[in-house]
């Protein structure tokens, strides 16, 4: 019997005592249940009787009480503490609450979620709309970028669909317009550009099909699989597509380490982080 991949065995949720804590606890314990994962709750701040009582009260209201939970209280700067905790506890998935739309100040300075996404050594799930009642995950969009990490991102997207019961996965192949190599000036050049787009789409579809052939049959059966080629700016295009089709989850490769210049002239996933179209799962091997 083949053992199925299980990428998210240990999940960490860094929490604050904000108005959305109860919603986030419902969501993260629900995810731990469906992923069959151990949940680590981490609060960066002083441990007081009031906070302990508040957390206990919140946890008494969660649906899946069988989820194994460990609670940790630590002092320090949130970014450094969470980064270190992910390494020490051997975390597979860091879950964070995130703002759906960042303002200009937050974009250039960087929110905690954005900083952790760049630096953490595990996958990250950014939640923008936690809910007390489960909202079923129906449609997952995953990038089909031609990159070494993409097969892992696609595998984990299909695992998430399998665990959460999603019925459709769309693999988006973002193709740079510069690959067409044809300037459209008249009917003949338009025909050439159209032919080139078809060839590029066939090339990308063949590459993605090879990745799909290596997936466990359990992950692909019962799921509608669509391949969608998009000609546009990398990162921006897939984020817009996920928003238009109202995807429940967007899965992307992890960004490389970003410099200040990258934040001034954003690319790839930076577009999505500043204007999240839906919950975002960022995969890091």
C-alpha positions as CSV (number, residue, x, y, z in Angstrom):
1,X,0.0,0.0,0.0
2,X,1.4,3.4,-1.1
3,X,1.8,6.0,1.7
4,X,0.3,9.3,0.6
5,X,2.3,12.5,1.0
6,X,1.4,14.4,4.2
7,X,3.1,17.8,3.9
8,X,1.5,19.5,6.9
9,X,2.0,17.3,10.0
10,X,2.8,20.2,12.4
11,X,1.0,23.6,12.2
12,X,1.9,26.7,14.1
13,X,-0.5,29.6,14.7
14,X,1.0,32.8,16.1
15,X,-1.8,34.6,17.8
16,X,-2.6,37.9,19.5
17,X,-5.5,38.8,21.7
18,X,-7.3,40.6,19.0
19,X,-11.1,40.8,18.2
20,X,-10.6,38.1,15.5
21,X,-8.9,35.6,17.8
22,X,-12.0,33.4,18.2
23,X,-12.6,33.3,14.4
24,X,-8.9,32.4,13.8
25,X,-9.0,29.6,16.4
26,X,-12.0,28.1,14.8
27,X,-10.3,28.2,11.4
28,X,-6.9,27.0,12.4
29,X,-8.2,24.1,14.6
30,X,-10.5,23.1,11.7
31,X,-7.5,23.1,9.3
32,X,-5.4,21.0,11.8
33,X,-8.3,18.5,11.9
34,X,-8.6,18.2,8.1
35,X,-4.8,18.0,7.7
36,X,-4.5,15.5,10.6
37,X,-1.9,17.8,12.1
38,X,-0.6,18.7,15.5
39,X,-1.3,22.4,16.4
40,X,1.1,24.6,18.1
41,X,-0.3,27.9,19.5
42,X,2.2,30.6,20.2
43,X,1.6,34.0,21.8
44,X,4.5,36.5,21.8
45,X,3.8,38.4,25.0
46,X,3.4,38.2,28.7
47,X,1.6,35.2,30.2
48,X,-1.1,36.5,32.6
49,X,-4.0,34.9,34.3
50,X,-6.4,37.0,32.3
51,X,-4.9,35.9,29.0
52,X,-4.9,32.3,30.1
53,X,-8.5,32.4,31.1
54,X,-9.4,34.2,27.8
55,X,-7.6,31.6,25.7
56,X,-9.2,28.7,27.6
57,X,-12.6,30.3,27.1
58,X,-12.0,30.6,23.3
59,X,-10.7,27.0,23.0
60,X,-13.8,25.6,24.8
61,X,-15.9,26.9,21.8
62,X,-13.9,25.2,19.0
63,X,-15.6,22.4,17.1
64,X,-12.7,19.9,16.8
65,X,-11.6,19.3,20.3
66,X,-9.7,16.1,19.4
67,X,-6.9,18.1,17.7
68,X,-3.7,17.8,19.7
69,X,-2.8,21.3,20.8
70,X,0.3,22.7,22.7
71,X,0.3,26.3,23.9
72,X,3.5,28.4,24.3
73,X,4.1,31.8,25.7
74,X,7.3,33.6,24.8
75,X,8.7,37.1,25.2
76,X,10.6,39.0,22.5
77,X,10.1,40.6,19.1
78,X,7.3,38.8,17.3
79,X,9.2,38.3,14.0
80,X,12.3,36.8,15.6
81,X,10.3,34.6,18.1
82,X,8.1,33.1,15.5
83,X,11.0,32.5,13.1
84,X,12.9,30.7,15.8
85,X,9.8,28.7,17.0
86,X,9.2,27.4,13.5
87,X,12.7,26.0,13.4
88,X,12.7,24.7,17.0
89,X,9.3,22.9,16.7
90,X,10.0,21.7,13.2
91,X,6.9,23.4,11.8
92,X,5.6,22.4,8.4
93,X,2.9,25.2,8.1
94,X,2.8,28.6,9.7
95,X,-0.7,30.1,9.8
96,X,-1.2,33.8,10.1
97,X,-4.1,36.2,10.0
98,X,-3.5,38.8,7.2
99,X,-4.9,42.1,5.9
100,X,-6.6,41.6,2.6
101,X,-5.6,45.1,1.4
102,X,-2.5,46.9,2.6
103,X,-2.2,50.7,2.6
104,X,0.8,52.5,1.2
105,X,2.6,52.7,4.6
106,X,2.1,49.0,5.3
107,X,3.3,48.1,1.9
108,X,6.7,49.8,2.1
109,X,7.3,49.1,5.8
110,X,6.0,45.6,5.6
111,X,3.5,43.8,7.9
112,X,4.6,41.0,10.2
113,X,2.9,38.5,7.8
114,X,4.9,39.9,4.8
115,X,8.2,39.7,6.7
116,X,7.6,36.2,8.0
117,X,6.6,35.0,4.5
118,X,9.9,36.1,3.2
119,X,12.1,34.6,5.9
120,X,10.4,31.6,7.5
121,X,11.7,28.1,6.6
122,X,8.3,26.4,6.2
123,X,5.1,26.9,4.2
124,X,2.8,29.8,5.1
125,X,-1.0,30.1,5.0
126,X,-2.4,33.6,5.1
127,X,-6.0,33.8,6.2
128,X,-8.0,36.9,5.3
129,X,-11.6,35.8,6.1
130,X,-11.6,33.4,9.1
131,X,-15.1,32.1,10.0
132,X,-16.8,30.4,12.9
133,X,-18.8,28.2,10.5
134,X,-16.9,26.3,7.9
135,X,-17.0,27.8,4.4
136,X,-16.2,24.7,2.1
137,X,-13.2,25.0,-0.1
138,X,-14.5,24.4,-3.6
139,X,-11.9,25.8,-6.0
140,X,-8.1,26.0,-5.6
141,X,-5.9,27.9,-8.0
142,X,-2.2,27.0,-8.1
143,X,0.7,28.5,-10.1
144,X,2.2,26.3,-12.9
145,X,5.3,28.5,-13.1
146,X,8.2,26.9,-14.9
147,X,10.4,26.7,-11.8
148,X,12.1,23.9,-9.8
149,X,9.7,24.3,-6.9
150,X,6.5,24.1,-8.9
151,X,6.0,20.3,-8.7
152,X,6.0,20.6,-4.9
153,X,3.5,23.5,-5.0
154,X,1.2,21.5,-7.3
155,X,1.5,18.4,-5.1
156,X,0.6,20.3,-2.0
157,X,-2.3,22.0,-3.7
158,X,-3.7,18.6,-4.6
159,X,-3.1,17.4,-1.1
160,X,-5.0,20.4,0.2
161,X,-7.9,19.7,-2.2
162,X,-7.9,16.0,-1.1
163,X,-7.9,17.0,2.6
164,X,-10.4,19.8,2.3
165,X,-12.7,18.2,-0.2
166,X,-12.2,20.7,-3.0
167,X,-13.8,19.7,-6.3
168,X,-11.7,21.9,-8.8
169,X,-8.1,22.8,-9.2
170,X,-7.0,25.3,-11.9
171,X,-3.3,25.3,-12.7
172,X,-2.4,28.7,-14.1
173,X,0.6,28.9,-16.4
174,X,1.8,32.5,-16.5
175,X,3.5,33.2,-19.8
176,X,5.5,36.4,-20.2
177,X,4.3,38.5,-23.2
178,X,8.0,38.9,-24.3
179,X,8.0,35.2,-25.2
180,X,5.8,35.9,-28.2
181,X,8.5,37.7,-30.1
182,X,6.0,39.3,-32.5
183,X,5.0,42.9,-32.6
184,X,1.3,43.1,-33.7
185,X,1.1,45.7,-36.4
186,X,-1.3,44.2,-39.0
187,X,-3.4,41.2,-39.7
188,X,-0.4,39.0,-40.6
189,X,1.5,39.8,-37.5
190,X,-1.7,39.3,-35.4
191,X,-2.0,35.8,-37.0
192,X,1.7,35.1,-36.2
193,X,1.2,36.2,-32.6
194,X,-1.9,34.0,-32.2
195,X,0.0,31.0,-33.6
196,X,2.9,31.7,-31.2
197,X,0.5,31.8,-28.2
198,X,-1.0,28.5,-29.2
199,X,2.5,26.9,-29.4
200,X,3.5,28.4,-26.0
201,X,0.2,27.1,-24.5
202,X,0.9,23.6,-25.8
203,X,4.4,23.7,-24.4
204,X,3.2,24.7,-21.0
205,X,0.4,22.2,-21.0
206,X,2.8,19.4,-21.8
207,X,5.1,20.4,-19.0
208,X,2.3,20.6,-16.4
209,X,0.9,17.2,-17.6
210,X,4.2,15.6,-16.7
211,X,3.9,16.9,-13.2
212,X,0.3,15.6,-12.9
213,X,1.4,12.2,-14.0
214,X,3.6,11.9,-10.9
215,X,0.7,12.7,-8.5
216,X,-1.0,10.0,-6.4
217,X,-4.2,8.8,-8.1
218,X,-6.1,9.5,-4.8
219,X,-5.2,13.2,-5.1
220,X,-6.5,13.5,-8.7
221,X,-9.5,11.3,-8.8
222,X,-12.8,13.2,-8.3
223,X,-11.2,16.6,-8.9
224,X,-11.9,18.6,-12.0
225,X,-8.5,19.8,-13.3
226,X,-8.2,22.8,-15.6
227,X,-5.0,24.3,-17.1
228,X,-5.2,28.0,-17.8
229,X,-2.6,29.9,-19.7
230,X,-2.3,33.6,-19.0
231,X,-0.2,36.1,-20.9
232,X,0.7,38.9,-18.5
233,X,2.9,40.1,-15.6
234,X,4.0,37.3,-13.3
235,X,2.3,37.3,-10.0
236,X,-0.2,40.1,-10.8
237,X,-2.0,38.0,-13.5
238,X,-2.6,34.9,-11.3
239,X,-3.8,37.0,-8.4
240,X,-6.3,38.8,-10.6
241,X,-7.4,35.5,-12.1
242,X,-7.9,34.0,-8.6
243,X,-10.1,37.0,-7.7
244,X,-12.1,36.8,-10.9
245,X,-13.0,33.1,-10.6
246,X,-13.6,33.6,-6.8
247,X,-11.1,30.9,-5.8
248,X,-11.2,29.8,-2.2
249,X,-7.5,29.2,-2.0
250,X,-4.5,30.4,-4.0
251,X,-1.3,28.3,-3.9
252,X,2.1,29.8,-4.9
253,X,5.8,29.0,-4.7
254,X,7.6,30.8,-1.9
255,X,9.3,34.1,-2.8
256,X,13.0,34.4,-2.9
257,X,14.6,36.7,-0.4
258,X,13.5,40.2,-1.2
259,X,15.5,43.4,-1.0
260,X,14.3,46.9,-0.4
261,X,14.5,47.4,-4.2
262,X,12.1,44.5,-4.7
263,X,9.5,46.3,-2.5
264,X,9.8,49.5,-4.4
265,X,9.6,47.7,-7.8
266,X,7.4,44.7,-6.9
267,X,7.3,41.4,-8.8
268,X,5.8,38.0,-8.7
269,X,4.2,37.2,-5.3
270,X,4.8,40.8,-3.9
271,X,1.7,41.9,-5.9
272,X,-0.4,39.3,-4.2
273,X,0.9,40.0,-0.7
274,X,-0.2,43.7,-1.0
275,X,-3.7,42.9,-2.3
276,X,-4.7,39.3,-1.3
277,X,-7.5,38.0,-3.6
278,X,-8.3,35.1,-1.3
279,X,-6.6,32.9,1.4
280,X,-3.0,32.3,0.2
281,X,-0.9,29.2,0.7
282,X,2.8,29.8,0.0
283,X,4.7,26.6,-0.4
284,X,8.3,26.2,0.7
285,X,10.1,22.9,0.6
